């Protein structure tokens, strides 16, 4: 738990930028200026998603479906891009990696990997089936929907709720179904997380 808040707040709510965070104190302790700190939270990076989770009495952790930084049992470690973390000047975790429907790094055009696989270059760079290009395209649209609450396909404006609840699950099934059985656990997880976000934006 963190003490950067009036009372205590978990690490998921901290990343989300829960109201009441003592950003000035965080800046003093971390040495990162206040303006830069404010850009690290969901409130800045994904404002439409932040607006969708502002629900009195409901847990930010449950609404977002993010795991804690403290994995336990069989919980998979949070994903990351090894190249982002290795680059000079990259000193904080990218919040987009927190979303389970996001599987790629848009900057380096590569897969995200669980932390314990970060050194596995074959997994990191591999695209023998062409799946990486499809995943990058879907992730680009999903990120836009989470930032703005909508996206444009051709000339059609699609609300984020429709993208995540209807269009993205269908595309995942069509694309991933070419390479995996349609009842594969990985496909089921992606569909479930897409539907979670769809419900979040529809409510």
MDTraj code that builds the backbone (N, CA, C; nanometers):
import mdtraj as md
import numpy as np

residues = "UNK UNK UNK UNK UNK UNK UNK UNK UNK UNK UNK UNK UNK UNK UNK UNK UNK UNK UNK UNK UNK UNK UNK UNK UNK UNK UNK UNK UNK UNK UNK UNK UNK UNK UNK UNK UNK UNK UNK UNK UNK UNK UNK UNK UNK UNK UNK UNK UNK UNK UNK UNK UNK UNK UNK UNK UNK UNK UNK UNK UNK UNK UNK UNK UNK UNK UNK UNK UNK UNK UNK UNK UNK UNK UNK UNK UNK UNK UNK UNK UNK UNK UNK UNK UNK UNK UNK UNK UNK UNK UNK UNK UNK UNK UNK UNK UNK UNK UNK UNK UNK UNK UNK UNK UNK UNK UNK UNK UNK UNK UNK UNK UNK UNK UNK UNK UNK UNK UNK UNK UNK UNK UNK UNK UNK UNK UNK UNK UNK UNK UNK UNK UNK UNK UNK UNK UNK UNK UNK UNK UNK UNK UNK UNK UNK UNK UNK UNK UNK UNK UNK UNK UNK UNK UNK UNK UNK UNK UNK UNK UNK UNK UNK UNK UNK UNK UNK UNK UNK UNK UNK UNK UNK UNK UNK UNK UNK UNK UNK UNK UNK UNK UNK UNK UNK UNK UNK UNK UNK UNK UNK UNK UNK UNK UNK UNK UNK UNK UNK UNK UNK UNK UNK".split()
xyz = np.array([
    [0.0836, -0.1191, 0.0000],
    [0.0000, 0.0000, 0.0000],
    [0.0879, 0.1253, 0.0000],
    [0.0345, 0.2353, -0.0529],
    [0.1113, 0.3585, -0.0605],
    [0.0577, 0.4608, 0.0386],
    [0.1445, 0.5513, 0.0815],
    [0.1023, 0.6592, 0.1712],
    [0.1026, 0.7935, 0.0995],
    [0.0953, 0.7913, -0.0342],
    [0.0926, 0.9166, -0.1118],
    [-0.0502, 0.9706, -0.1237],
    [-0.1343, 0.9359, -0.0311],
    [-0.2770, 0.9635, -0.0439],
    [-0.3312, 0.9875, 0.0956],
    [-0.4407, 1.0610, 0.1040],
    [-0.5075, 1.0762, 0.2333],
    [-0.5661, 0.9403, 0.2699],
    [-0.5022, 0.8720, 0.3642],
    [-0.5312, 0.7323, 0.3876],
    [-0.4398, 0.6512, 0.2984],
    [-0.4664, 0.5232, 0.2809],
    [-0.3797, 0.4379, 0.2004],
    [-0.4467, 0.4046, 0.0676],
    [-0.3651, 0.3823, -0.0320],
    [-0.4163, 0.3484, -0.1652],
    [-0.3271, 0.2404, -0.2245],
    [-0.3882, 0.1422, -0.2944],
    [-0.3119, 0.0353, -0.3558],
    [-0.2376, 0.0823, -0.4794],
    [-0.1471, -0.0026, -0.5287],
    [-0.0642, 0.0382, -0.6410],
    [-0.1434, 0.0547, -0.7701],
    [-0.2536, -0.0175, -0.7876],
    [-0.3365, -0.0002, -0.9071],
    [-0.4030, 0.1375, -0.9058],
    [-0.4611, 0.1732, -0.7930],
    [-0.5239, 0.3048, -0.7804],
    [-0.4201, 0.4161, -0.7922],
    [-0.2983, 0.3878, -0.7463],
    [-0.1901, 0.4861, -0.7571],
    [-0.1571, 0.5122, -0.9036],
    [-0.1407, 0.4061, -0.9833],
    [-0.1124, 0.4236, -1.1258],
    [-0.2273, 0.4938, -1.1974],
    [-0.3478, 0.4678, -1.1516],
    [-0.4640, 0.5294, -1.2152],
    [-0.4717, 0.6790, -1.1869],
    [-0.4005, 0.7251, -1.0823],
    [-0.4035, 0.8666, -1.0481],
    [-0.5252, 0.9022, -0.9661],
    [-0.5594, 0.8148, -0.8720],
    [-0.6777, 0.8356, -0.7887],
    [-0.6771, 0.9742, -0.7271],
    [-0.7930, 1.0354, -0.7198],
    [-0.8051, 1.1702, -0.6640],
    [-0.7488, 1.1748, -0.5222],
    [-0.6824, 1.2847, -0.4907],
    [-0.6285, 1.3013, -0.3559],
    [-0.4829, 1.2626, -0.3422],
    [-0.4168, 1.2208, -0.4514],
    [-0.2751, 1.1861, -0.4434],
    [-0.1933, 1.3101, -0.4088],
    [-0.0961, 1.2923, -0.3226],
    [-0.0074, 1.4012, -0.2838],
    [0.1104, 1.4048, -0.3809],
    [0.0891, 1.4650, -0.4979],
    [0.1893, 1.4641, -0.6037],
    [0.3125, 1.5446, -0.5635],
    [0.2933, 1.6522, -0.4889],
    [0.4079, 1.7337, -0.4465],
    [0.5017, 1.6541, -0.3566],
    [0.4446, 1.5770, -0.2665],
    [0.5280, 1.4957, -0.1789],
    [0.6005, 1.3887, -0.2588],
    [0.5295, 1.3265, -0.3545],
    [0.5927, 1.2265, -0.4409],
    [0.7103, 1.2862, -0.5166],
    [0.6933, 1.4102, -0.5656],
    [0.8005, 1.4776, -0.6396],
    [0.9205, 1.5037, -0.5496],
    [0.8953, 1.5470, -0.4278],
    [1.0038, 1.5751, -0.3341],
    [1.0863, 1.4500, -0.3052],
    [1.0170, 1.3376, -0.2846],
    [1.0853, 1.2134, -0.2481],
    [1.1564, 1.1509, -0.3684],
    [1.0916, 1.1546, -0.4867],
    [1.1463, 1.0863, -0.6038],
    [1.2504, 1.1680, -0.6801],
    [1.2443, 1.3012, -0.6649],
    [1.3348, 1.3859, -0.7423],
    [1.2849, 1.4151, -0.8825],
    [1.1639, 1.3666, -0.9156],
    [1.1025, 1.3926, -1.0463],
    [1.0114, 1.5140, -1.0317],
    [1.0213, 1.6079, -1.1239],
    [0.9427, 1.7296, -1.1071],
    [0.7924, 1.7009, -1.1162],
    [0.7149, 1.7870, -1.0540],
    [0.5708, 1.7663, -1.0409],
    [0.5021, 1.7535, -1.1766],
    [0.5408, 1.8378, -1.2718],
    [0.4779, 1.8347, -1.4038],
    [0.4984, 1.6990, -1.4717],
    [0.6205, 1.6447, -1.4632],
    [0.6481, 1.5148, -1.5234],
    [0.5696, 1.4046, -1.4535],
    [0.5612, 1.4108, -1.3213],
    [0.4870, 1.3097, -1.2460],
    [0.3412, 1.3024, -1.2902],
    [0.2824, 1.4178, -1.3137],
    [0.1403, 1.4198, -1.3502],
    [0.1147, 1.3509, -1.4841],
    [0.2159, 1.3422, -1.5702],
    [0.1970, 1.2766, -1.6997],
    [0.2008, 1.1240, -1.6890],
    [0.2374, 1.0702, -1.5716],
    [0.2547, 0.9270, -1.5560],
    [0.1255, 0.8538, -1.5212],
    [0.0199, 0.9272, -1.4891],
    [-0.1020, 0.8652, -1.4412],
    [-0.2057, 0.8471, -1.5525],
    [-0.3010, 0.7612, -1.5258],
    [-0.4097, 0.7356, -1.6190],
    [-0.4846, 0.8642, -1.6533],
    [-0.4970, 0.9530, -1.5564],
    [-0.5688, 1.0789, -1.5775],
    [-0.5130, 1.1570, -1.6950],
    [-0.3830, 1.1484, -1.7166],
    [-0.3177, 1.2221, -1.8253],
    [-0.3099, 1.1386, -1.9527],
    [-0.2707, 1.0118, -1.9413],
    [-0.2452, 0.9297, -2.0594],
    [-0.3721, 0.8759, -2.1248],
    [-0.4731, 0.8436, -2.0426],
    [-0.5976, 0.7870, -2.0951],
    [-0.7171, 0.8567, -2.0288],
    [-0.7373, 0.9846, -2.0620],
    [-0.8427, 1.0612, -1.9933],
    [-0.9833, 1.0029, -2.0091],
    [-1.0143, 0.9461, -2.1258],
    [-1.1484, 0.8894, -2.1444],
    [-1.1692, 0.7690, -2.0532],
    [-1.0651, 0.6878, -2.0360],
    [-1.0746, 0.5733, -1.9452],
    [-1.0876, 0.6200, -1.8024],
    [-1.0146, 0.7243, -1.7671],
    [-1.0248, 0.7801, -1.6315],
    [-1.1671, 0.8271, -1.6036],
    [-1.2280, 0.8942, -1.7002],
    [-1.3663, 0.9410, -1.6799],
    [-1.4613, 0.8221, -1.6625],
    [-1.4335, 0.7126, -1.7343],
    [-1.5212, 0.5951, -1.7282],
    [-1.5140, 0.5229, -1.5944],
    [-1.4015, 0.5349, -1.5232],
    [-1.3888, 0.4629, -1.3955],
    [-1.4201, 0.5493, -1.2749],
    [-1.4572, 0.6722, -1.2948],
    [-1.4886, 0.7591, -1.1801],
    [-1.6302, 0.7298, -1.1319],
    [-1.6390, 0.6263, -1.0490],
    [-1.7684, 0.5806, -0.9989],
    [-1.7626, 0.5705, -0.8471],
    [-1.8370, 0.6517, -0.7788],
    [-1.8337, 0.6498, -0.6323],
    [-1.8646, 0.5116, -0.5761],
    [-1.7805, 0.4676, -0.4834],
    [-1.8053, 0.3420, -0.4135],
    [-1.7582, 0.2175, -0.4857],
    [-1.7048, 0.2313, -0.6079],
    [-1.6575, 0.1139, -0.6824],
    [-1.5050, 0.1098, -0.6851],
    [-1.4484, -0.0096, -0.6780],
    [-1.3046, -0.0286, -0.6714],
    [-1.2395, -0.0057, -0.8071],
    [-1.1391, 0.0820, -0.8102],
    [-1.0640, 0.1063, -0.9327],
    [-0.9968, -0.0224, -0.9798],
    [-0.9453, -0.1017, -0.8858],
    [-0.8782, -0.2271, -0.9189],
    [-0.9707, -0.3202, -0.9966],
    [-1.0942, -0.3349, -0.9494],
    [-1.1885, -0.4265, -1.0130],
    [-1.2368, -0.3730, -1.1482],
    [-1.2585, -0.2422, -1.1568],
    [-1.3059, -0.1837, -1.2811],
    [-1.2035, -0.1988, -1.3933],
    [-1.0762, -0.1786, -1.3609],
    [-0.9710, -0.1862, -1.4616],
    [-0.9240, -0.3291, -1.4869],
    [-0.9340, -0.4141, -1.3848],
    [-0.8877, -0.5512, -1.3996],
    [-0.7372, -0.5647, -1.4000],
    [-0.6666, -0.4616, -1.3495],
    [-0.5203, -0.4667, -1.3437],
    [-0.4753, -0.5488, -1.2244],
    [-0.3630, -0.6219, -1.2424],
    [-0.3038, -0.6920, -1.1293],
    [-0.2183, -0.5948, -1.0476],
    [-0.1953, -0.6326, -0.9241],
    [-0.1048, -0.5565, -0.8402],
    [0.0372, -0.5746, -0.8893],
    [0.1244, -0.4829, -0.8510],
    [0.2669, -0.4985, -0.8782],
    [0.3250, -0.6151, -0.8003],
    [0.2515, -0.6635, -0.7032],
    [0.3004, -0.7709, -0.6170],
    [0.2322, -0.9012, -0.6568],
    [0.2832, -0.9710, -0.7590],
    [0.2188, -1.0945, -0.8046],
    [0.2252, -1.2022, -0.6983],
    [0.1237, -1.2883, -0.6978],
    [0.1216, -1.3958, -0.5997],
    [0.0656, -1.5205, -0.6649],
    [0.1014, -1.6364, -0.6076],
    [0.0511, -1.7625, -0.6603],
    [0.0882, -1.7804, -0.8061],
    [-0.0133, -1.8043, -0.8897],
    [0.0120, -1.8285, -1.0320],
    [-0.0102, -1.7034, -1.1165],
    [-0.0294, -1.5872, -1.0522],
    [-0.0520, -1.4643, -1.1266],
    [0.0680, -1.4332, -1.2156],
    [0.0429, -1.4099, -1.3433],
    [0.1507, -1.3815, -1.4367],
    [0.2085, -1.2436, -1.4090],
    [0.3412, -1.2311, -1.4206],
    [0.4052, -1.1019, -1.4018],
    [0.3570, -1.0034, -1.5074],
    [0.3546, -0.8759, -1.4726],
    [0.3079, -0.7722, -1.5629],
    [0.3984, -0.7647, -1.6859],
    [0.3380, -0.7345, -1.8016],
    [0.4118, -0.7304, -1.9277],
    [0.4942, -0.6028, -1.9405],
    [0.5954, -0.6100, -2.0277],
    [0.6786, -0.4932, -2.0529],
    [0.7447, -0.5043, -2.1894],
    [0.8012, -0.3937, -2.2356],
    [0.8819, -0.3914, -2.3562],
    [1.0283, -0.3779, -2.3148],
    [1.1105, -0.4790, -2.3392],
    [1.2508, -0.4713, -2.2976],
    [1.3248, -0.3527, -2.3573],
    [1.2938, -0.3167, -2.4809],
    [1.3655, -0.2059, -2.5443],
    [1.3290, -0.0721, -2.4821],
    [1.2034, -0.0547, -2.4451],
    [1.1634, 0.0701, -2.3784],
    [1.2409, 0.0886, -2.2479],
    [1.2480, -0.0188, -2.1687],
    [1.3142, -0.0083, -2.0393],
    [1.4652, 0.0096, -2.0532],
    [1.5210, -0.0378, -2.1636],
    [1.6656, -0.0276, -2.1832],
    [1.7085, 0.1092, -2.2359],
    [1.6154, 0.1826, -2.2926],
    [1.6518, 0.3097, -2.3544],
    [1.6845, 0.4153, -2.2502],
    [1.7819, 0.4962, -2.2799],
    [1.8193, 0.6070, -2.1919],
    [1.7030, 0.7041, -2.1816],
    [1.6695, 0.7416, -2.0598],
    [1.5628, 0.8385, -2.0383],
    [1.4275, 0.7759, -2.0118],
    [1.4151, 0.6460, -2.0335],
    [1.2891, 0.5787, -2.0029],
    [1.2949, 0.5311, -1.8585],
    [1.2319, 0.6062, -1.7699],
    [1.2489, 0.5764, -1.6277],
    [1.1190, 0.5405, -1.5592],
    [1.0145, 0.5196, -1.6340],
    [0.8924, 0.4748, -1.5688],
    [0.8178, 0.3771, -1.6578],
    [0.7352, 0.2999, -1.5934],
    [0.6573, 0.1958, -1.6598],
    [0.5481, 0.2599, -1.7451],
    [0.5264, 0.2057, -1.8651],
    [0.4227, 0.2574, -1.9541],
    [0.2858, 0.2038, -1.9109],
    [0.1935, 0.2913, -1.8837],
    [0.0626, 0.2472, -1.8358],
    [-0.0132, 0.1649, -1.9394],
    [0.0135, 0.1866, -2.0657],
    [-0.0560, 0.1082, -2.1687],
    [-0.0278, -0.0407, -2.1516],
    [0.0875, -0.0753, -2.0944],
    [0.1221, -0.2165, -2.0752],
    [0.0344, -0.2823, -1.9697],
    [-0.0296, -0.2025, -1.8878],
    [-0.1160, -0.2547, -1.7822],
    [-0.2424, -0.3209, -1.8381],
    [-0.2894, -0.2733, -1.9523],
    [-0.4144, -0.3248, -2.0089],
    [-0.3892, -0.4602, -2.0744],
    [-0.4663, -0.5607, -2.0368],
    [-0.4429, -0.6957, -2.0871],
    [-0.4717, -0.7090, -2.2363],
    [-0.5552, -0.6207, -2.2918],
    [-0.5834, -0.6293, -2.4355],
    [-0.4681, -0.5729, -2.5184],
    [-0.3769, -0.5013, -2.4558],
    [-0.2625, -0.4448, -2.5274],
    [-0.1473, -0.5443, -2.5209],
    [-0.1021, -0.5909, -2.6364],
    [-0.0011, -0.6971, -2.6414],
    [0.1291, -0.6531, -2.7058],
    [0.1335, -0.5291, -2.7578],
    [0.2499, -0.4852, -2.8340],
    [0.2997, -0.3492, -2.7884],
    [0.4229, -0.3173, -2.8265],
    [0.4799, -0.1838, -2.8065],
    [0.4684, -0.1086, -2.9381],
    [0.3946, 0.0011, -2.9377],
    [0.3755, 0.0783, -3.0594],
    [0.5035, 0.1498, -3.1024],
    [0.5901, 0.1818, -3.0079],
    [0.7149, 0.2522, -3.0401],
    [0.8140, 0.1626, -3.1122],
    [0.8274, 0.0381, -3.0662],
    [0.9300, -0.0512, -3.1201],
    [0.8739, -0.1631, -3.2082],
    [0.7418, -0.1625, -3.2277],
    [0.6776, -0.2600, -3.3166],
    [0.7141, -0.4036, -3.2788],
    [0.7001, -0.4346, -3.1525],
    [0.7368, -0.5674, -3.1029],
    [0.6347, -0.6131, -2.9996],
    [0.6431, -0.7400, -2.9611],
    [0.5554, -0.7947, -2.8583],
    [0.5969, -0.7441, -2.7202],
    [0.5007, -0.7299, -2.6320],
    [0.5297, -0.7148, -2.4897],
    [0.5497, -0.8542, -2.4316],
    [0.6353, -0.8662, -2.3322],
    [0.6623, -0.9955, -2.2700],
    [0.6416, -0.9877, -2.1202],
    [0.5981, -1.0983, -2.0582],
    [0.6010, -1.1037, -1.9120],
    [0.7443, -1.0765, -1.8650],
    [0.7588, -1.0111, -1.7507],
    [0.8898, -0.9659, -1.7053],
    [0.9931, -1.0784, -1.7028],
    [0.9508, -1.1999, -1.6647],
    [1.0481, -1.3079, -1.6521],
    [1.0927, -1.3625, -1.7882],
    [1.0273, -1.3174, -1.8983],
    [1.0671, -1.3610, -2.0324],
    [1.1347, -1.2490, -2.1112],
    [1.1661, -1.1392, -2.0440],
    [1.2120, -1.0194, -2.1147],
    [1.3408, -1.0405, -2.1924],
    [1.4190, -1.1414, -2.1574],
    [1.5431, -1.1658, -2.2293],
    [1.5292, -1.2623, -2.3455],
    [1.4086, -1.3116, -2.3680],
    [1.3858, -1.4107, -2.4725],
    [1.3629, -1.3402, -2.6059],
    [1.4702, -1.3164, -2.6809],
    [1.4611, -1.2372, -2.8025],
    [1.3766, -1.3039, -2.9114],
    [1.3718, -1.4373, -2.9118],
    [1.2908, -1.5051, -3.0126],
    [1.1435, -1.4704, -2.9943],
    [1.0985, -1.4726, -2.8710],
    [0.9594, -1.4358, -2.8426],
    [0.9369, -1.2866, -2.8681],
    [1.0373, -1.2092, -2.8318],
    [1.0278, -1.0635, -2.8382],
    [1.0126, -1.0142, -2.9818],
    [1.0911, -1.0703, -3.0730],
    [1.0944, -1.0212, -3.2098],
    [1.0177, -1.1096, -3.3083],
    [0.9829, -1.2302, -3.2662],
    [0.9276, -1.3276, -3.3595],
    [0.7939, -1.2872, -3.4200],
    [0.7807, -1.3079, -3.5507],
    [0.6538, -1.2815, -3.6189],
    [0.6393, -1.3746, -3.7385],
    [0.6733, -1.5016, -3.7190],
    [0.6700, -1.5968, -3.8290],
    [0.5317, -1.6171, -3.8876],
    [0.4263, -1.5926, -3.8077],
    [0.2900, -1.6155, -3.8560],
    [0.2214, -1.4881, -3.9029],
    [0.2862, -1.3741, -3.8874],
    [0.2239, -1.2486, -3.9262],
    [0.1313, -1.1914, -3.8206],
    [0.1247, -1.2558, -3.7044],
    [0.0331, -1.2101, -3.5999],
    [0.0729, -1.0749, -3.5414],
    [0.2021, -1.0443, -3.5387],
    [0.2468, -0.9196, -3.4771],
    [0.1877, -0.7977, -3.5475],
    [0.1890, -0.7984, -3.6791],
    [0.1353, -0.6849, -3.7541],
    [-0.0129, -0.6639, -3.7222],
    [-0.0883, -0.7727, -3.7143],
    [-0.2308, -0.7624, -3.6798],
    [-0.2492, -0.7095, -3.5379],
    [-0.1683, -0.7617, -3.4445],
    [-0.1794, -0.7192, -3.3056],
    [-0.1439, -0.5716, -3.2901],
    [-0.0410, -0.5252, -3.3614],
    [-0.0039, -0.3833, -3.3565],
    [-0.1184, -0.2948, -3.4056],
    [-0.1839, -0.3366, -3.5132],
    [-0.2949, -0.2575, -3.5681],
    [-0.4131, -0.2522, -3.4716],
    [-0.4479, -0.3665, -3.4111],
    [-0.5584, -0.3688, -3.3155],
    [-0.5251, -0.2865, -3.1917],
    [-0.4017, -0.2984, -3.1437],
    [-0.3616, -0.2231, -3.0240],
    [-0.3650, -0.0723, -3.0493],
    [-0.3247, -0.0312, -3.1671],
    [-0.3271, 0.1116, -3.2005],
    [-0.4694, 0.1665, -3.1898],
    [-0.5659, 0.0913, -3.2415],
    [-0.7058, 0.1338, -3.2339],
    [-0.7567, 0.1314, -3.0902],
    [-0.7189, 0.0280, -3.0144],
    [-0.7638, 0.0179, -2.8751],
    [-0.7085, 0.1319, -2.7908],
    [-0.5823, 0.1662, -2.8105],
    [-0.5212, 0.2766, -2.7358],
    [-0.5914, 0.4082, -2.7666],
    [-0.6261, 0.4274, -2.8931],
    [-0.6971, 0.5494, -2.9315],
    [-0.8341, 0.5549, -2.8643],
    [-0.9025, 0.4414, -2.8600],
    [-1.0345, 0.4372, -2.7956],
    [-1.0246, 0.4665, -2.6466],
    [-0.9190, 0.4148, -2.5813],
    [-0.9032, 0.4375, -2.4374],
    [-0.8645, 0.5810, -2.4061],
    [-0.7940, 0.6463, -2.4997],
    [-0.7564, 0.7858, -2.4766],
    [-0.8730, 0.8818, -2.5010],
    [-0.9470, 0.8567, -2.6096],
    [-1.0456, 0.9548, -2.6545],
    [-1.1904, 0.9137, -2.6302],
    [-1.2128, 0.7844, -2.5992],
    [-1.3493, 0.7379, -2.5795],
    [-1.4182, 0.7025, -2.7090],
    [-1.3452, 0.7127, -2.8208],
    [-1.3998, 0.6771, -2.9513],
    [-1.2843, 0.6655, -3.0497],
    [-1.3123, 0.6115, -3.1679],
    [-1.2130, 0.6073, -3.2745],
    [-1.2860, 0.6174, -3.4074],
    [-1.2107, 0.6478, -3.5128],
    [-1.2704, 0.6628, -3.6449],
    [-1.2209, 0.5519, -3.7361],
    [-1.3128, 0.4780, -3.7953],
    [-1.2820, 0.3741, -3.8929],
    [-1.3396, 0.4187, -4.0261],
    [-1.2517, 0.4449, -4.1219],
    [-1.2912, 0.5097, -4.2475],
    [-1.3528, 0.6436, -4.2087],
    [-1.4790, 0.6643, -4.2348],
    [-1.5429, 0.7907, -4.1952],
    [-1.6422, 0.7696, -4.0816],
    [-1.6414, 0.6487, -4.0244],
    [-1.7382, 0.6147, -3.9208],
    [-1.6780, 0.6342, -3.7817],
    [-1.7453, 0.7112, -3.6978],
    [-1.7023, 0.7311, -3.5596],
    [-1.7593, 0.6178, -3.4738],
    [-1.6702, 0.5431, -3.4104],
    [-1.7111, 0.4268, -3.3312],
    [-1.6860, 0.4550, -3.1832],
    [-1.7896, 0.4544, -3.0979],
    [-1.7697, 0.4736, -2.9537],
    [-1.6830, 0.3619, -2.8966],
    [-1.6064, 0.3938, -2.7928],
    [-1.5177, 0.2954, -2.7313],
    [-1.5944, 0.1734, -2.6820],
    [-1.7143, 0.1946, -2.6293],
    [-1.7936, 0.0828, -2.5801],
    [-1.8263, -0.0175, -2.6895],
    [-1.8567, 0.0315, -2.8091],
    [-1.8884, -0.0558, -2.9226],
    [-1.7618, -0.1270, -2.9713],
    [-1.6504, -0.0552, -2.9756],
    [-1.5244, -0.1157, -3.0194],
    [-1.4867, -0.2334, -2.9307],
    [-1.4891, -0.2116, -2.7991],
    [-1.4422, -0.3158, -2.7085],
    [-1.5436, -0.4287, -2.6883],
    [-1.6705, -0.3975, -2.6897],
    [-1.7693, -0.5017, -2.6608],
    [-1.8077, -0.5834, -2.7835],
    [-1.7952, -0.5253, -2.9033],
    [-1.8437, -0.5925, -3.0240],
    [-1.7353, -0.6150, -3.1294],
    [-1.6718, -0.5066, -3.1739],
    [-1.5796, -0.5170, -3.2877],
    [-1.4483, -0.5872, -3.2529],
    [-1.3848, -0.5460, -3.1425],
    [-1.2552, -0.6055, -3.1085],
    [-1.2654, -0.7558, -3.0798],
    [-1.3628, -0.8028, -2.9996],
    [-1.3726, -0.9487, -2.9785],
    [-1.3897, -1.0262, -3.1096],
    [-1.4691, -0.9718, -3.2024],
    [-1.4897, -1.0403, -3.3306],
    [-1.3604, -1.0463, -3.4112],
    [-1.2828, -0.9366, -3.4092],
    [-1.1567, -0.9334, -3.4827],
    [-1.0535, -1.0259, -3.4191],
    [-1.0497, -1.0288, -3.2861],
    [-0.9581, -1.1197, -3.2167],
    [-0.9879, -1.2640, -3.2549],
    [-1.1149, -1.2992, -3.2540],
    [-1.1543, -1.4364, -3.2875],
    [-1.1191, -1.4703, -3.4319],
    [-1.1417, -1.3755, -3.5225],
    [-1.1136, -1.3996, -3.6636],
    [-0.9633, -1.4131, -3.6887],
    [-0.8831, -1.3247, -3.6290],
    [-0.7384, -1.3236, -3.6547],
    [-0.6675, -1.4343, -3.5779],
    [-0.6920, -1.4413, -3.4468],
    [-0.6219, -1.5405, -3.3655],
    [-0.6730, -1.6819, -3.3915],
    [-0.7978, -1.6915, -3.4361],
    [-0.8545, -1.8229, -3.4654],
    [-0.7857, -1.8943, -3.5803],
    [-0.7070, -1.8196, -3.6594],
    [-0.6300, -1.8817, -3.7679],
    [-0.5094, -1.9584, -3.7138],
    [-0.4651, -1.9210, -3.5943],
    [-0.3410, -1.9773, -3.5398],
    [-0.3629, -2.0628, -3.4154],
    [-0.4768, -2.0435, -3.3480],
    [-0.5044, -2.1154, -3.2240],
    [-0.6462, -2.1702, -3.2281],
    [-0.6747, -2.2760, -3.1532],
    [-0.8148, -2.3215, -3.1415],
    [-0.9009, -2.2075, -3.0866],
    [-1.0235, -2.2001, -3.1322],
    [-1.1091, -2.0874, -3.0925],
    [-1.1400, -2.0857, -2.9436],
    [-1.1225, -2.1990, -2.8769],
    [-1.1453, -2.2034, -2.7320],
    [-1.0138, -2.1956, -2.6544],
    [-0.9067, -2.1522, -2.7190],
    [-0.7770, -2.1393, -2.6534],
    [-0.7881, -2.0395, -2.5376],
    [-0.7271, -2.0689, -2.4209],
    [-0.7364, -1.9788, -2.3043],
    [-0.6890, -1.8365, -2.3346],
    [-0.5869, -1.8228, -2.4204],
    [-0.5366, -1.6893, -2.4535],
    [-0.6407, -1.6060, -2.5260],
    [-0.7135, -1.6684, -2.6183],
    [-0.8198, -1.5979, -2.6897],
    [-0.9325, -1.5617, -2.5934],
    [-0.9668, -1.6549, -2.5057],
    [-1.0743, -1.6302, -2.4085],
    [-1.0393, -1.5126, -2.3173],
    [-0.9118, -1.5036, -2.2752],
    [-0.8699, -1.3925, -2.1880],
    [-0.8814, -1.2595, -2.2602],
    [-0.8373, -1.2562, -2.3851],
    [-0.8455, -1.1315, -2.4613],
    [-0.9902, -1.0885, -2.4803],
    [-1.0764, -1.1843, -2.5135],
    [-1.2186, -1.1514, -2.5319],
    [-1.2802, -1.1016, -2.4020],
    [-1.2465, -1.1665, -2.2908],
    [-1.3029, -1.1268, -2.1612],
    [-1.2597, -0.9857, -2.1231],
    [-1.1318, -0.9534, -2.1463],
    [-1.0825, -0.8204, -2.1118],
    [-1.1402, -0.7138, -2.2037],
    [-1.1594, -0.7484, -2.3312],
    [-1.2206, -0.6543, -2.4236],
    [-1.3644, -0.6245, -2.3813],
    [-1.4355, -0.7290, -2.3414],
    [-1.5737, -0.7095, -2.2973],
    [-1.5804, -0.6305, -2.1667],
    [-1.4803, -0.6491, -2.0802],
    [-1.4764, -0.5713, -1.9555],
    [-1.4657, -0.4219, -1.9870],
    [-1.3752, -0.3862, -2.0798],
    [-1.3600, -0.2482, -2.1175],
    [-1.4853, -0.1962, -2.1892],
    [-1.5454, -0.2824, -2.2703],
    [-1.6682, -0.2413, -2.3383],
    [-1.7771, -0.2041, -2.2391],
    [-1.7922, -0.2829, -2.1347],
    [-1.8928, -0.2550, -2.0319],
    [-1.8598, -0.1281, -1.9571],
    [-1.7299, -0.1059, -1.9340],
    [-1.6852, 0.0135, -1.8631],
    [-1.7232, 0.1394, -1.9379],
    [-1.7033, 0.1389, -2.0691],
    [-1.7342, 0.2576, -2.1492],
    [-1.8836, 0.2709, -2.1796],
    [-1.9567, 0.1608, -2.1756],
    [-2.1009, 0.1691, -2.2046],
    [-2.1804, 0.2206, -2.0862],
    [-2.1388, 0.1855, -1.9642],
    [-2.2160, 0.2198, -1.8434],
    [-2.2194, 0.3718, -1.8214],
])
top = md.Topology()
chain = top.add_chain()
for i, resn in enumerate(residues, 1):
    res = top.add_residue(resn, chain, resSeq=i)
    for name in ("N", "CA", "C"):
        top.add_atom(name, md.element.get_by_symbol(name[0]), res)
traj = md.Trajectory(xyz[None], top)
